[in-house]
Amino acid sequence: MSIKVVSTSKAISDLGVIADHVRKFNDATTARKVVSALLDEAERLGQDHFHRLGEELDGYDGPPAREVHRWVCLAGRYELHYEVLPPYAEEPTTIAVLRVWDTRQDR
């Protein structure tokens, strides 16, 4: 079963910041490849048995209850914060990517 993966406006904005940062040190093609790889990682979260990868985070409190995880990917250089919806469901329907960060940058 594949689960729908959506990105929030903040996550899309984060990808733009990452692309700009990568372009400072590389070319535009490399920046596009990094963003594409991050989007692939996000889509992978929607595949069977991948929707609860990474550490569950406490900082996203409810009510209502929220199930938010942190997935560190691409050789530990990036992290995605994502929410499983509905929370704690045996068969979730949606993965919402909340934020995307370069672990080497200040937040």
Sequence and secondary structure as in RCSB ss.txt:
>XXXX:A:sequence
MSIKVVSTSKAISDLGVIADHVRKFNDATTARKVVSALLDEAERLGQDHFHRLGEELDGYDGPPAREVHRWVCLA
GRYELHYEVLPPYAEEPTTIAVLRVWDTRQDR
>XXXX:A:secstr
   EEEE HHHHHHHHHHHHHHHHHS HHHHHHHHHHHHHHHHHTTSTT TT SEEESSS  SS  EEEEEEETT
TTEEEEEEEESTT SS  EEEEEEEEETTS  
